[in-house]
Amino acid sequence: MLDALKRPVDPVDHPLSSQSYIVPTPAIAAMYARVRHCLRRGVTGALIYGHTRWGKTYAVRYCVRLLRHELPRVVVLTFGMPQNPSRSEALFFGMLLEAARHPRPDSGTALQRRLRLYHKLGELVARASGNTLVVFVDEAQRLELEHYEWLRDVQDELGRRGIRMFVFLVGQPGLLNRRSAFTQNVDTSQIVSRFMIDEMRFSGLREPSGLKMSLAAYDTSIFPEDSGWTYTRFFLQRAFDNGFRLGTQQQILWDAFEAAHRLARFDFVLELPMEFLARSVEIALTRNMEHDGPRFELSRACWEEAVGESNFVASLEALRIIFVDDAGPP
């Protein structure tokens, strides 16, 4: 009986149930490798662009966590640009102060906030015993010229203090248009040379083998820490203990996505956003807890049901025109 399973926490408190976990994908691994490359080579700014729902925000969280673990002397901050952002200097510096966890991000004039930010960033870097600040800007396609100029001011001031500031602009493909426009104007070309030197396209999953890294992570990620309960085992304990692994399910799950894609008559190649892989896994694991047993496996029908409930088809239908455009000549 399921109630005899002594899980360490209630299923509703598991990170998978609250969608508060992170697993890698090939695109996330490539993004982290590009960030590390820029840090090694002194490339102070890069564009990372991809379509909405592709998992870029998720990837930023993963990179931030990994950088803080692997490079503890590097200070890492992240903030997201809101829709229709204000061109107020005070509000922008307040947003940066909030990203730096300043206790008073919303008080004072623009100049006062600017000076507090310089002091706070210098303090954070000194506390880390390093000389490097990394800033991720999510939804960076919403940045306006003024925002770039204020970021340049921050970079200049930190440079005077002996601190290197790296900025990674993460957003939609419109970032490329913005860079092209800046390049053609002598007054804005320096923004490109600071913040848009390198670029990377953040891709969806394009083949069955691309799913293996993410699926296998559910078999090895443990919660609570040091408990021995992997994510897969937590929800399908008997099956897991008898050898079942999500990491072997990449082909059957890809086939389920491919079938949904084909049934919807999409006229573009399947490129799977991370969001729908994660939602499908969450649905499959939580929905089938009651069916767990030594011989249980997630069948094609289980995966098709999970893919159907993930809203994969409805979301791609809304983005159809984008994918059709991508299918054109490069």
Secondary structure, 3 states (H helix, E strand, C coil): CHHHCCCCCCHHHCHHHHCCCCCCCHHHHHHHHHHHHHHHHCCCEEEEECCCCCCHHHHHHHHHHHHHHHCCCEEEEEEECCCCCCCCHHHHHHHHHHHCCCCCCCCCCHHHHHHHHHHHHHHHHHHCCCCEEEEEEECHHHCCHHHHHHHHHHHHHHHHCCCEEEEEEEECCHHHHHHHHHHCCCCCHHHHHHHCCEEEECCCECCCHHHHHHHHHHHHCECCCCCCCEHHHHHCHHHHHCCCCHHHCHHHHHHHHHHHHHHCCCCCCCCECHHHHHHHHHHHHHHCHHHCCCCCCCCHHHHHHHHHHCCHHHHHHHCHHHHHHHCCCC
